[in-house]
Each structure stands twice: as C-alpha cells, then as structure tokens.
C-alpha cells in the first residue's frame, strides 16, 4: 500500500522520525553509490539508444539527449540516491525481497525517463515518481497500490507504507498510534 497524502505533514511535531543526522561517511558512501548508479544508467541508455529511432518515441532524445542526462545526473552527486529509492528499498527488504538500493535507484531513474516523467535539467535534484514506485516493485511480483488517505484511514493500515510528505519527500510509515505517526526517514 502506498498512500499519498499531504495530511501527514500537518501533524508537525507529532511525527516521530527515527533517522539521525547523516554523517560524513554516509554522505561519502552515497556519493560513491551515486557514481555507480549514474554509470549504470549511462550504460543502459547507451545500449537502448542503439535501438531507438529519432522522433516522438525516443525517450532519450525527448529527455534532453544522452549527454545532457548524464551531465544532469552527475551534477546531483549523492542526491541521485533519493528518499523514494531508499523508502522502496526498506519496504522490499521488509517483505523479504532480495534487492539492492543501487538496482532500485537505477531502475526507477530509467523507468521515469522511459515514461517521459523526468527530463534532464528540469529540477535541481532528482525526484522519483509514484509511477516508478509502483512499476519497479511490480517487476518483482509486488503490486503496491496508490491511495490518497486521511490520517484516520492511515491509522487503520497495519503494515508499513510509503507516504509522500510535503509534496517532495517519501518516508516509510511504520505505524500510527495515539495520533502519533512513526516513520523511517531515509535521508
């Protein structure tokens, strides 16, 4: 279950985050991971570009071209490893699905480019769509659903869910108890 709701952000100080500040070592590790992700995205796009004809269905061309895509992703540094990838990773690992954060990030980036959802240079950081949050786990046999729920409805959900907070952040809600939302924030 993947609810999207702005209402969660209205709880303000009643939300309990379980993520400490990122250390320099964590940032460096994410930067190294980001470089591997960008290299894998570049390799995949270079391969796919060989089979795409110029025109409307060429998602690489429509996303700004290969060089622009790779430059844009490279400039993001460790932000290529975003909260949506980390939230999905936490959910899948919790379900016993063997995967890696790197694989998920690569697949989500490629999915959003192929669907025309993102284009190089559109935003200063990489946002992942709920389209990819649905499609990527679907390839692993997990059919996450998208819902827009209220806090009261969220409280009745008994399994962890990915929630959109503030329009640009994905977190894993682990439970809602006595009006307090418990979440795992990934960055």
C-alpha positions in Angstrom: 0.0 0.0 0.0 1.5 3.4 -1.0 -0.7 6.2 0.2 0.0 9.7 -1.0 -1.2 12.4 1.3 -0.5 16.0 2.2 -2.3 15.5 5.5 0.6 13.7 7.1 2.7 16.8 7.1 0.0 18.6 9.1 0.9 16.6 12.1 4.0 18.6 12.5 5.8 17.9 15.8 3.7 14.8 16.5 5.6 12.9 13.8 8.5 10.7 15.2 11.4 10.3 12.9 13.9 7.5 13.5 16.8 8.8 11.4 19.7 10.7 12.9 21.7 13.3 11.0 23.8 11.9 8.2 27.5 11.5 8.9 30.3 12.5 6.6 30.9 8.8 6.0 27.3 8.2 5.0 27.4 11.1 2.6 30.7 9.8 1.1 29.2 6.3 0.7 26.1 7.7 -1.0 28.3 9.7 -3.3 30.2 6.6 -4.3 26.9 4.7 -4.8 25.6 7.6 -6.9 28.6 7.4 -9.2 27.9 3.7 -9.8 24.2 4.4 -10.4 25.0 7.2 -12.9 27.4 4.9 -14.7 24.8 2.1 -14.9 22.1 4.5 -16.1 24.5 5.8 -18.8 25.4 2.2 -19.9 21.7 1.2 -20.1 20.7 4.4 -22.0 23.7 4.0 -24.4 22.5 0.4 -25.1 18.9 1.4 -25.6 19.8 4.4 -27.8 21.2 2.0 -30.4 17.6 0.7 -30.9 15.6 3.9 -30.8 14.8 5.8 -33.9 14.7 9.6 -33.9 11.3 11.0 -33.1 8.5 11.2 -30.6 9.0 7.7 -29.2 12.7 8.2 -28.5 12.6 8.9 -24.7 16.3 9.5 -24.5 16.1 12.3 -27.1 12.9 13.6 -25.5 14.5 13.7 -22.1 17.3 16.0 -23.4 19.7 13.6 -25.0 22.2 11.2 -23.5 25.0 13.7 -22.8 22.6 16.1 -21.1 21.0 13.3 -19.0 24.4 12.0 -17.8 25.7 15.5 -17.0 22.5 16.4 -15.1 22.6 13.2 -13.0 26.4 13.6 -12.4 25.8 17.1 -11.0 23.4 15.8 -8.4 26.1 13.8 -6.6 24.7 11.8 -3.8 21.2 13.2 -4.4 20.8 10.5 -7.1 20.2 8.1 -4.2 17.0 9.8 -3.2 14.4 9.2 -0.5 12.0 7.3 -2.8 14.6 4.7 -3.7 15.5 4.3 0.0 11.9 4.1 1.1 11.1 1.4 -1.6 14.3 -0.5 -0.6 13.2 -0.5 3.1 9.7 -1.8 2.1 11.0 -4.6 -0.2 13.7 -5.7 2.2 11.0 -5.8 4.9 8.9 -8.1 2.6 11.9 -10.4 2.2 12.6 -9.4 -1.4 16.4 -9.6 -2.2 17.4 -6.4 -4.0 19.9 -3.6 -3.7 19.4 0.1 -3.3 21.6 0.6 -6.4 19.4 -1.7 -8.5 16.3 0.1 -7.4 17.7 3.6 -8.0 18.9 2.6 -11.5 15.5 1.0 -12.4 13.5 4.0 -11.0 15.5 6.5 -12.9 15.3 4.5 -16.2 11.5 4.0 -15.6 10.9 7.7 -15.1 12.9 8.6 -18.2 11.3 6.0 -20.3 7.8 7.1 -19.2 8.7 10.7 -20.0 8.1 11.8 -16.4 11.5 13.4 -15.9 13.8 15.3 -18.3 17.4 16.3 -17.8 17.7 19.7 -16.2 14.0 20.1 -15.2 14.8 20.2 -11.5 17.9 20.8 -9.4 17.5 17.4 -7.7 16.2 14.1 -8.8 12.5 13.4 -7.9 11.1 9.9 -8.3 7.5 9.5 -9.4 4.9 7.4 -7.8 4.6 5.8 -11.2 8.1 4.3 -10.7 7.3 3.5 -7.0 4.6 1.3 -8.4 6.2 -0.1 -11.6 9.6 -1.1 -10.2 8.4 -3.4 -7.4 5.7 -4.8 -9.8 8.6 -6.3 -11.8 9.5 -8.2 -8.7 5.9 -9.5 -8.2 4.9 -6.9 -5.6 1.8 -4.9 -6.6 1.9 -1.8 -4.5 -1.3 0.3 -4.6 -1.6 4.0 -4.7 -4.0 5.6 -2.3 -4.8 9.1 -1.1 -5.8 8.6 2.6 -6.6 10.7 5.7 -4.6 10.3 8.9 -7.6 8.4 10.4 -7.5 5.9 7.4 -3.7 5.7 7.6 -4.0 4.6 11.3 -6.0 1.6 10.3 -3.3 0.3 8.0 -1.3 -2.5 9.8 1.7 -2.8 7.5 4.5 -0.3 6.7 3.7 2.1 3.8 5.5 4.7 1.7 4.0 8.1 2.2 4.5 11.4 0.4 5.2 14.2 2.9 5.2 17.8 1.9 5.0 17.1 -1.8 8.6 16.1 -2.2 9.6 13.6 0.4 9.0 9.8 0.6 9.1 8.2 4.0 8.1 4.8 5.4 5.3 5.0 7.9 5.7 2.1 10.3 2.6 2.8 12.5 0.2 5.4 13.7 -0.6 5.2 17.4 -2.5 7.6 19.6 -2.3 10.3 16.9 1.5 10.0 16.5 2.9 8.9 13.1 6.0 6.8 13.4 8.2 6.9 10.3 11.6 5.9 9.0 13.1 8.9 7.1 15.8 7.7 4.8 17.9 10.9 4.4 
